Amino acid sequence: MNRVLARVCAFLFYAAIAAHADEFPSKPVKLVVPVAAGGSADLLGRLIGQKLSDRWKQPVVVENRPGAGGHIGAQYVAKQPADGYTLLVGLQQIQAVYSMYPKLMYDPRKELDTLSVIGNFPSVLIVHPSVNASNVQDFIRLSKQAPDGLTFGSAGIGSGTHMGGELFMAETGAKLSHIPYRGSSAASADLMGGQIQAMFENLPTAIGLIKGGRVKALGITGRERYAGLPDLPTVSEQGIPKYEFQGWYTIAVPHGMPAELRKKISADLDLIVHSDGAKAKWDELGVTPIGGTPDDSNAFVRKEADKYSRLVKAANLKAEN
C-alpha cells in the first residue's frame, strides 16, 4: 500500500510540473540585463524579450541592473525562485570570467543554469580618427612607441570588450592601458570624444559607430569578415594568425528549475533564435545564432569558463567586487 501511495504521489507531482509548464507563463516575466542600457547586451536582450513576449502572449519586462561587472544583476537572478518568471541575459564576464572576482557572494557556475546560448559575434577594433593608424600593424607599432601606450575602453572589468583587448595584448605584445566604464555606451561616448583612443567593441553596437563616421575601424576579431563591412579585414588576416575573439550571450535562470519548464523555455528560445523572422536581424547585427538544449548550453559555458580562467590567471587579472 505504501508503494502504491508513493507512486500515486510521484505521478501527481510530475503531472503538476507538466501542467505548470503547459500553463507558463500566466503573468509577466522579468528579463534582467545586468549592464547599463545602450550596449549590445541591452540591444539583444530587448530583441529576445520582445520575441518571447510575442510567443508567450505575456509582457516580458526588461530590467537593467548594472554593477560589479554584471554580477549585481546576476546575483539577484540567482537568488530568485526557479519558476521561470525571472530570466537573465548571461554575459561572458558573469559566466566565464568570474574567477577575476574573488569575493562574489554567489557562485555563478553552481547557481545559474544556462537554457540557451543566444548567439556569438565578433568585436571590432575601433579607434578615434586622430589615432595615426590605418591597420592593425600600425596600431601595434604606435602602441609600443607611445611612452604610456594607448588607452582602450570597455564595458567594465571582465567584460567581453575588456577580454578582447587582453587577448590582443597577449597575442601581439601591444602596449595598451585598460579603462573600464559602466557600460559600453559610456566607453564609446568617450572614444568618440577623444578621451580614450580605442575599443574592442562588440559588432552589433560597433556597426552604427563605424557607419556614422565617428570612429575608424581597423579589424574584425572573428575568423571571417563581416558581410556588412566587406572591405574590413580580420585581425588574423593582418599578421596575427592566432588571434580570434568572439563575444556571446545566453539566457540563464536560477538553478533548480523543474525539468519540464526548463525544457519548454529552452525550446521556445531555440525556435526564436533560429526563426526566419529573426534571421534578417541577426545578419544585420553580425550575430551567428546558436540556441541549443540546456545540456549543450551549460557545456558551452563551462568550456568557455575554463578557457578564460587560464587567461585571467596568465594575465594576473583581478577585480574588486
ABEGO torsion letter per residue (X at the ends): XAAAAAAAAAAAAAAAAAAAAAAOBABBBBBBBABBBGBAAAAAAAAAAAAAAAAAGBBBBBBBBBEGGGAAAAAAAAABBBAGABBBBBBAAAAAAAAABAABABBAAAABBBABBAEBBBBBBBBBAABBBABAAAAAAAAAABAAEBBBBBAEBGBAAAAAAAAAAAAAGBBBBBBBBBEAAAAAAAAAAGABABBBBBAAAAAAAAAAGABBBABBABABBBAABAABBBAAAAGBAABBBBBBBBBBBBBGBBAAAAAAAAAAAAAAAABAAAAAAAAAAGBBBAEEBAAAAAAAAAAAAAAAAAAAAAAGBBBBX
